Amino acid sequence: MRELNRIVRLKTVLARTGLSRSTIYRKIAEGTFPAQIKISINGAGWHEAEIDRWVEDPVGWRPASPRRPDSASG
């Protein structure tokens, strides 16, 4: 059975990565850490799978390429 991709909050991300809050936001700005996603007007979180991917390879982590629709029509 496939595990759902949960949304985790900052407290969980801090515990999993061992990074400080300011380091996480700096790395997001540099493009070397997964960006947050908006989950409510005042709330944000991260896809757990992206955090897991970063923890497995922090130096080699790169954002996943956005999916593009099939352009083979026509």
N, C-alpha and C positions, 0 to 999 in steps of 0.2 A: 504494500500500500504506500502511495506517495505521501510524503510529509508536506503539510502546508507551509508556505513561506510566511512566517509570522512577522509582525511589525514589532520591533523592540525600541524601547525608549532610551534616553541618554544614560540613565543610571546603569542599565544593562550593558550598553556599549562601553562605558567607562570600565566596568568590571571585567569584561571580556578582553579588552585590548590592553589595559594597563596604562592607557594614555590619559593625559589631563584634558579637561574640557577645552582649554585654549588651544592645545595641540591638535585636537580633533578638528576644530573649526579652521585652524590654519591649514591643515592638510586638505580639508574639503576645498578651500580656496585655491590651493596649489593643484588640485586634481589628483591627489595621491591617496584619497580616502573616499569611501562611498558617501554620496550626498544624501541629505535628509529628504524625506517625502512628507508632504503636508497631510495630516490625518484629521485635522479639525481646524477651526478658526485660529485657535491659540496653541495647537499641538502639532508636533512633528515626531517622526521616528525614522527608523532605518529598516530595510528589508534584512531579516536575520541571515538569509543566505549570502548576501553581499558582505556582511560583517564576517561571517564564517570564512568566505573566500579571502578577505583581507587578512584575517588572522593566520590562515594557512601560508600566505606568501605576501607579507607586507611590502617588501621591496619590489616585487614583480607585479603587484596588483595594478590593474588598469580598469577603467570603467567598461562595462559590457557595451558592445556596439548596439546602438538603437536598432530595433527591427524595422526593416523597410518593407513595404508591401511589394508583392511580386510585380515586377515591371514587364513581364513577358506577355502582356496582353496586346492584341492587335495585329 
